[in-house]
Amino acid sequence: MSIFDRLKNTAQQAVTSAVQSVGNKRETFTFTSLPESLAEMQSLPEASLDTPFKTAALTVLALCAYAADKNIGTEMLNWLRGPRPLNGSDISFINDRFCDDKTYLPFTYFVGSTPDNNYTPSQPYKIVIESNHVSAEEQGYMKLFIPCGGADSPRPIKLRQRGSDGKWFLWEQYLLTGVRTPKAADPWA
């Protein structure tokens, strides 16, 4: 085996090891209450943003805040996005998802939320964040998945790591997509 083949094998083993260390990981975050301001969110231990899992969990909380108050939710999301705040089309997209009284959408990601209980989460509020074999495929990014009480498969969220301090920021979220209709709004229930 040539020196280049050995280097190539060593590099490949390092990448495989790094991906396996993320692997099929699952973290659960518990909140006694939902933050009602950016300052409250920033006071949470997860606000260190030192793992992509923490940033993903806080994104769900920010979307819940957005459903209640667009200005507060926008502040939270902009903070979670770091140097890349929401633009007009991002805001328009989020507003569109909440039209027709679909403010329940972000609540579908809490443990215990189901269509039968109109997506009313159990308390304390718990969010499960998962990684899998594809999560760390792109260097500097992490694609995680959040189980949803109104869908058959977890929904993806993509985070990006800032090189200067290692913090993780929201890059893309696919959390505001369609879910099963809550029982109270289902004419066939």
Secondary structure, 3 states (H helix, E strand, C coil): CCHHHHHHHHHHHHHHHHHHHHCCCEEEEEECCCCCCHHHHHCCHHHHCCCHHHHHHHHHHHHHHHHHCHHHHHHHHHHHHCCCCCCHHHHHHHHHHHCCCCCCHHHHHECCCCHHHCCCCCCCEEEEEECCCCCCCCCCEEEEEECCCCCCCCEEEEEEECCCCCCEEEEEECCCCCCCCCHHHCCCC
